[in-house]
Amino acid sequence: MSRKTGWSRYFMLGVADDDASHVATGSAADLLYQHSADTGMAGLAERLNRLSEHVPGVLHQFVLYPDGHGAFPYVSKGVYRIYGVTAEQAVADASTIFNLLHPDDLSRVQQSIQHSAHTLGLWKEEFRICRPGLPERWLNGQASPQRLDDGSVLWHGYVYDITEKNARLMSCRKPRPAFG
Protein backbone atom coordinates (compact mmCIF):
# COMPACT_ATOMS: atom_id res chain seq x y z
CA MET A 1 0.00 0.00 0.00
CA SER A 2 1.34 3.43 -0.90
CA ARG A 3 1.33 6.01 1.89
CA LYS A 4 1.78 9.77 1.63
CA THR A 5 3.05 12.12 4.31
CA GLY A 6 0.53 14.48 5.84
CA TRP A 7 -2.64 13.10 4.30
CA SER A 8 -5.67 11.96 6.27
CA ARG A 9 -8.54 9.82 5.11
CA TYR A 10 -11.87 9.86 6.91
CA PHE A 11 -14.51 7.23 6.45
CA MET A 12 -18.19 7.50 7.34
CA LEU A 13 -20.27 4.39 7.50
CA GLY A 14 -24.02 4.33 7.72
CA VAL A 15 -26.07 1.14 7.86
CA ALA A 16 -29.87 0.94 8.15
CA ASP A 17 -32.39 -1.82 7.79
CA ASP A 18 -35.24 -1.48 5.32
CA ASP A 19 -37.57 0.47 7.61
CA ALA A 20 -34.72 2.56 9.17
CA SER A 21 -35.62 1.29 12.64
CA HIS A 22 -32.08 0.17 13.32
CA VAL A 23 -29.38 2.60 12.24
CA ALA A 24 -25.68 2.29 12.89
CA THR A 25 -23.16 4.93 11.97
CA GLY A 26 -19.48 5.26 12.57
CA SER A 27 -16.39 7.04 11.41
CA ALA A 28 -12.70 6.38 11.39
CA ALA A 29 -9.62 8.39 10.60
CA ASP A 30 -6.69 6.85 8.82
CA LEU A 31 -3.64 9.09 9.27
CA LEU A 32 -1.01 8.35 6.70
CA TYR A 33 2.68 8.70 7.36
CA GLN A 34 5.67 7.95 5.22
CA HIS A 35 8.63 6.51 7.07
CA SER A 36 11.40 7.21 4.63
CA ALA A 37 14.62 9.18 4.44
CA ASP A 38 12.84 12.38 3.42
CA THR A 39 11.05 12.55 6.78
CA GLY A 40 14.27 12.15 8.75
CA MET A 41 16.12 15.03 10.32
CA ALA A 42 17.80 15.99 7.04
CA GLY A 43 14.43 16.10 5.31
CA LEU A 44 12.91 18.22 8.09
CA ALA A 45 15.85 20.62 7.99
CA GLU A 46 15.50 20.96 4.22
CA ARG A 47 11.77 21.65 4.55
CA LEU A 48 12.36 24.26 7.23
CA ASN A 49 15.02 25.98 5.12
CA ARG A 50 12.77 26.05 2.07
CA LEU A 51 9.82 27.43 4.04
CA SER A 52 11.91 30.04 5.84
CA GLU A 53 13.14 31.45 2.51
CA HIS A 54 9.66 33.00 2.17
CA VAL A 55 9.62 34.62 5.60
CA PRO A 56 10.53 38.33 5.56
CA GLY A 57 12.57 38.06 8.74
CA VAL A 58 14.79 35.59 10.57
CA LEU A 59 13.66 32.35 12.16
CA HIS A 60 16.11 31.30 14.82
CA GLN A 61 16.96 29.22 17.82
CA PHE A 62 19.08 30.82 20.50
CA VAL A 63 20.51 28.91 23.45
CA LEU A 64 21.85 30.38 26.68
CA TYR A 65 24.14 27.92 28.46
CA PRO A 66 24.47 27.71 32.25
CA ASP A 67 27.95 29.27 32.03
CA GLY A 68 26.39 32.39 30.48
CA HIS A 69 27.52 32.12 26.86
CA GLY A 70 24.99 32.01 24.06
CA ALA A 71 24.80 30.48 20.61
CA PHE A 72 22.50 30.17 17.64
CA PRO A 73 21.97 26.45 16.86
CA TYR A 74 19.73 27.48 13.95
CA VAL A 75 19.34 30.70 11.97
CA SER A 76 17.40 30.95 8.72
CA LYS A 77 18.99 32.42 5.62
CA GLY A 78 16.92 35.58 6.13
CA VAL A 79 19.60 36.60 8.62
CA TYR A 80 21.60 37.97 5.70
CA ARG A 81 18.83 40.40 4.67
CA ILE A 82 18.48 41.70 8.23
CA TYR A 83 21.98 41.54 9.73
CA GLY A 84 24.23 41.22 6.68
CA VAL A 85 25.85 38.00 7.94
CA THR A 86 25.33 34.49 6.65
CA ALA A 87 23.50 31.83 8.63
CA GLU A 88 26.77 29.91 8.84
CA GLN A 89 28.55 32.92 10.36
CA ALA A 90 25.80 33.47 12.94
CA VAL A 91 25.76 29.79 13.94
CA ALA A 92 29.56 29.72 14.23
CA ASP A 93 29.70 32.87 16.38
CA ALA A 94 26.67 34.54 18.02
CA SER A 95 28.67 37.74 18.53
CA THR A 96 28.34 38.44 14.78
CA ILE A 97 24.71 39.31 15.61
CA PHE A 98 25.11 40.89 19.05
CA ASN A 99 27.96 43.13 17.88
CA LEU A 100 25.51 44.83 15.50
CA LEU A 101 23.07 45.88 18.23
CA HIS A 102 22.92 49.61 18.88
CA PRO A 103 25.10 50.39 21.93
CA ASP A 104 22.15 52.05 23.68
CA ASP A 105 20.03 48.89 23.24
CA LEU A 106 22.55 46.12 23.91
CA SER A 107 22.28 46.08 27.71
CA ARG A 108 18.46 46.17 27.62
CA VAL A 109 18.34 43.27 25.14
CA GLN A 110 20.77 41.23 27.24
CA GLN A 111 18.72 41.92 30.40
CA SER A 112 15.50 40.91 28.64
CA ILE A 113 17.10 37.62 27.56
CA GLN A 114 18.21 36.97 31.17
CA HIS A 115 14.73 37.80 32.46
CA SER A 116 13.11 35.45 29.94
CA ALA A 117 15.58 32.71 30.89
CA HIS A 118 14.75 33.14 34.57
CA THR A 119 10.95 33.30 34.19
CA LEU A 120 10.65 31.16 31.03
CA GLY A 121 8.33 33.88 29.77
CA LEU A 122 8.08 35.02 26.17
CA TRP A 123 11.06 37.11 25.08
CA LYS A 124 9.83 40.15 23.16
CA GLU A 125 11.94 43.17 22.38
CA GLU A 126 12.30 46.07 19.95
CA PHE A 127 15.86 47.16 19.30
CA ARG A 128 18.12 48.81 16.76
CA ILE A 129 21.03 47.46 14.79
CA CYS A 130 23.89 49.38 13.19
CA ARG A 131 25.40 47.82 10.09
CA PRO A 132 28.54 49.49 8.78
CA GLY A 133 27.78 52.01 6.05
CA LEU A 134 23.98 51.66 6.40
CA PRO A 135 21.35 53.61 8.35
CA GLU A 136 20.24 52.10 11.64
CA ARG A 137 17.34 49.64 11.46
CA TRP A 138 14.65 48.87 14.02
CA LEU A 139 13.90 45.20 14.68
CA ASN A 140 11.25 43.36 16.61
CA GLY A 141 12.08 39.99 18.08
CA GLN A 142 10.10 37.44 19.99
CA ALA A 143 10.85 33.91 21.04
CA SER A 144 9.46 31.20 23.30
CA PRO A 145 11.91 29.67 25.78
CA GLN A 146 12.22 26.14 27.07
CA ARG A 147 14.51 24.82 29.78
CA LEU A 148 16.75 21.94 28.66
CA ASP A 149 17.88 19.04 30.83
CA ASP A 150 21.38 20.50 31.22
CA GLY A 151 19.99 23.79 32.59
CA SER A 152 20.38 25.69 29.32
CA VAL A 153 17.49 27.70 27.93
CA LEU A 154 16.58 27.34 24.26
CA TRP A 155 14.41 29.92 22.50
CA HIS A 156 12.52 29.37 19.24
CA GLY A 157 11.80 32.71 17.65
CA TYR A 158 11.48 35.25 14.91
CA VAL A 159 13.09 38.66 14.28
CA TYR A 160 11.81 41.07 11.66
CA ASP A 161 12.47 44.62 10.47
CA ILE A 162 10.05 47.28 11.72
CA THR A 163 11.98 50.34 10.52
CA GLU A 164 9.31 51.52 8.08
CA LYS A 165 6.51 50.94 10.60
CA ASN A 166 8.35 53.01 13.20
CA ALA A 167 8.99 55.78 10.65
CA ARG A 168 5.26 55.95 9.84
CA LEU A 169 4.41 56.12 13.55
CA MET A 170 6.93 58.89 14.11
CA SER A 171 5.60 60.92 11.17
CA CYS A 172 2.08 60.69 12.63
CA ARG A 173 3.36 62.02 15.96
CA LYS A 174 5.03 65.10 14.50
CA PRO A 175 3.15 68.31 15.26
CA ARG A 176 1.10 69.56 12.34
CA PRO A 177 0.89 73.24 11.50
CA ALA A 178 -2.32 74.84 12.72
CA PHE A 179 -4.73 76.21 10.15
CA GLY A 180 -5.41 79.82 10.84
Rosetta blueprint (number, residue, H / E / L):
1 M L
2 S L
3 R L
4 K L
5 T L
6 G L
7 W L
8 S E
9 R E
10 Y E
11 F E
12 M E
13 L E
14 G E
15 V E
16 A E
17 D L
18 D L
19 D L
20 A L
21 S L
22 H L
23 V E
24 A E
25 T E
26 G E
27 S E
28 A E
29 A E
30 D E
31 L E
32 L L
33 Y L
34 Q L
35 H L
36 S L
37 A H
38 D H
39 T H
40 G L
41 M H
42 A H
43 G H
44 L H
45 A H
46 E H
47 R H
48 L H
49 N H
50 R H
51 L H
52 S H
53 E L
54 H L
55 V L
56 P L
57 G L
58 V E
59 L E
60 H E
61 Q E
62 F E
63 V E
64 L E
65 Y L
66 P L
67 D L
68 G L
69 H L
70 G E
71 A E
72 F E
73 P E
74 Y E
75 V E
76 S L
77 K L
78 G L
79 V H
80 Y H
81 R H
82 I H
83 Y H
84 G L
85 V L
86 T L
87 A H
88 E H
89 Q H
90 A H
91 V H
92 A H
93 D L
94 A L
95 S H
96 T H
97 I H
98 F H
99 N L
100 L L
101 L E
102 H L
103 P H
104 D H
105 D H
106 L H
107 S H
108 R H
109 V H
110 Q H
111 Q H
112 S H
113 I H
114 Q H
115 H H
116 S H
117 A H
118 H H
119 T H
120 L L
121 G L
122 L L
123 W E
124 K E
125 E E
126 E E
127 F E
128 R E
129 I E
130 C L
131 R L
132 P L
133 G L
134 L L
135 P L
136 E L
137 R E
138 W E
139 L E
140 N E
141 G E
142 Q E
143 A E
144 S E
145 P E
146 Q E
147 R E
148 L L
149 D L
150 D L
151 G L
152 S L
153 V E
154 L E
155 W E
156 H E
157 G E
158 Y E
159 V E
160 Y E
161 D E
162 I L
163 T H
164 E H
165 K H
166 N H
167 A H
168 R H
169 L H
170 M H
171 S H
172 C H
173 R H
174 K L
175 P L
176 R L
177 P L
178 A L
179 F L
180 G L
